[in-house]
Amino acid sequence: MIMTIAHRLAAHRLSALRLAALGLAVPLLLLAAPVGAHEIETGSGPICDTREQAQRLALLLDDDAQAAIRTVNAEAHNATACALATMAFVRGAKAGTARSKAGVYEIVEVLVVGFATRRRLEQASPAVYFTLFKVEERPA
């Protein structure tokens, strides 16, 4: 059974005690991590279940990201195929590039390890999604 983003978000709620433990464990793990280890980043942006959905989203992006997300979700027949989220993640492989009116985007696989709620960043069971990073184009 495929889990939607909304179901995954709901399934990843944690108690304050586990969050406190995470808050202590992550800095210790980062200190003990070998050189070249992947870093946990935080940021806000779109996440999609598949590379194809992220690519389609990038092609539709202009001034209204929510409208682009609704279009991709309608085409996927899945109301939560793509969403805007604030998350903690580890970057994975570059999965492609897409150009739209809004610019050029790298499609990147990310391992999401936490999501922001109204109050705090909460740990999540690691799950792979695809996100977009805008490429800064500079004149030659």
N, C-alpha and C positions, 0 to 999 in steps of 0.2 A: 504494500500500500504506500503510495506517495504521500508524504506529509507536506502540507502547505506551509508557507512562511508563518501565517497566523497561528496554525496549530503548533508549529515549532516554538514560536514566541510564547504561547500559553504554556507549553510543556516545560519551559526553562525558568520558571519562577523559583527563586531560592529564598531560604530564610535568612534573617539578618546574621545569624551565627555563621552560616556557610560563607556569606559575603565577607565577614570579618576575617575568617580563615583565609579566604582568597586574597584579601588585602594584605595579609602578612606573607602568604606563600609566594605570590607573584614576584615581589621584589627580591626575595631570597632565591627564587629560581633564576631570575635574570642575573643575579650576581654570580651564580654558580654555572651559568650557561657558557659553553665553549665559545671562543671567538668565531664569528661568522654565523652564529645561531640566528634564527629568524626572530625578529622583534615583534612584539604585540603593538599594534597601532590602534588609534581610535579615530573615528571620523564619522561624518554624516554623508549619506548619499544613497543612490539606488542600489538595491540588490535584487537579483533575479535567480530563479531556480536553474535556468539553463543558459549556456553561452549564446544560443540562438535568440532567446528572449532579450538578453542584454544587448546583443547586436541590433536587434529591431528597435529597442528602446533608444539606443544611441542615434539611430537614423531619424527618429521622430522628435528628438529633443530640440526645443527652441525656447521660448519664454515660459512655457507652461509644462513643467515636469509632471505634474499630477495628471494632466490630460494625456500625455504620452504614456504614462503608466496605465491609465485606464484603457487606452487603445490596445496596448500589448496584452493586458489581462483579458480583454474581450476576445482578442484573436486567439489566445491560448485556452479560452473557455475555462479560465481559472482566475477567480477574483483576487488571488494573492500570489500570482506567479511572479510579479515584481512589486516592490514596495520601497518607500523611502525609510531609512532606518539610521539611527545612531548606534554604532557598534564598535566592539573591540575585535580585531581580526589580525591574522597573519597573512601577508601577501603570498600568493602562489605564482604559478606560471602565467605569463601573458598568453591570452587565448585569442587575440586578434586585435584589429583596429577598425574603427568605423568613423565615417565623416558625415556630419550633418550641417545644417545651416548654423548651428550653434558652435561648431568647431570639430576638432578631431579628438576622438576618445580611444584610449586603450581599454580593451576588455580584459579584465584580470580575474583569475580564480582566487577566491579568498576563503580562508578557513575562519569562520566566525566563531568566537569563543565567548562573546558577551553582547548584550543589548542594553541600551539605555531605556529606563522607564522614566516616569515623571519625577522620581526621586533620586535615582542612582543608576549606575551601571551594574547590571546583574550578570553573573556567570551563566553561560549556556553550554549545553552539551555541544562539542564541536561539530559544525556542519559546514559543508562546502556550498558556496554560492558564487555568483559572478557579479562583478561590479564594474563601474566605469570610472576611469581617471582621465580628466581632461588633459590633453597634451598642449603645452604652451608652445605656440608657433611663433617663431621669431623671423623677421625678414632677413633674407640673406645679404 
